[in-house]
Amino acid sequence: MADKEFNKIIPIANRFIQGKPTDTASARALHQKLKVGRDFSSWIKSRISQYGFVENEDYVTTFTKTGERKNVKVINYFVTLDMAKELANPPYPTTPANTTG
């Protein structure tokens, strides 16, 4: 899949990984688009472990504080396009929401 085609599915943003500008995608946005049947945190951690992805090589993380008092910390994962393509390939839990036919 060409990067332009991928950008139609989820937004691509440029971030620095290992000091180099790198096209990345939000793993959270990918998770939502795939309609994975499990929570984001468990899904991304298991996929990172399953494939042996490496932080600051295959993905970077940022932190956002949310909530009424800004006391809930959310970890954002921005993954390289190669990692995003791997994450988009099954196996991921199949639920009626992400199947066709």
N, C-alpha and C positions, 0 to 999 in steps of 0.2 A: 504494500500500500504506500503510495507516494505521500510525502509529508503534507501536501496541500489537501489531499483526500482525508488524511487523518485529522487535519484542522477543522474539517467540516463536522467531525464527530465530537471532538472536544477541543477547547482552545489550546493553542500552543503559545508558550511564553519563553523568552530567552532568560536563562539563569546561568550563573557561573558554577561550573563543576570542575574541580582540579585547576582552578584559575583560568579556564577557557569558557567563552560564551557557548552555551549549549542549549539547543531547543529542548524544552521539557513540557510535560503535560501534568496536570493535577491528577494524582491517583484517586483522590476523592471524587472528582468529576467523572473519571473513567468508571469507578465503582458504581456511581449513580446511573450512568449510561448503560452499563451492563446489567443493571438490576439484579445484582448478586444477592442471593438469599441469606446473607449473614451480615453482621455489623461490620463497618469499615475497618475498625481497628484490628479485629481478629483476622479479617480477610487479608489486609496488607501485610501484617506480620507473618502469617502463614505462607503467603506467596513469596515474601523476601527469603524466608528460611528454605522453602521448597526449591527455589531456583538458585539460592546462594548469592543473591544480589548484595552489593557492597555500598554502604553509605559513602557519599562524596565521590563515588565512581559511577554508580548506576542511578543514584537518586540523592536528593538533598532534602533536608527537613527544615521547616520554619515553625514558629510557635505563634499562636494567636490567642489572645484572652477574650473570652466571650462571657455572656451572662449579664444579668442586671448589674452586678457589682464588678464585672470583669474579673471574676475569680475562677473561671473554668478555663483551663489551658487545653487548647486543641493543637494537635500536631498535624501539620500539613506536609504531605509528601509530594515532591515534584520529581517526576521520573523522566529519564531519557526516553526518547521515542522508541528506541529498541526495547527498553524495559516495558514501556506501555504496550507495545505490540505483543510481547510475551504474556503480559498480564491479561490481555484481551482474549487470548486463546484459551479454550477449555483445557484442562478441567477446571471449572468453577461450579459451585453448586447450582444445579438446575432446578428452577422453580417454575410454576406456571406463568409467572410474570415475565420470564426471559426466554420462553420457548415460543416457537411459531408452529402453526399447523394444528 
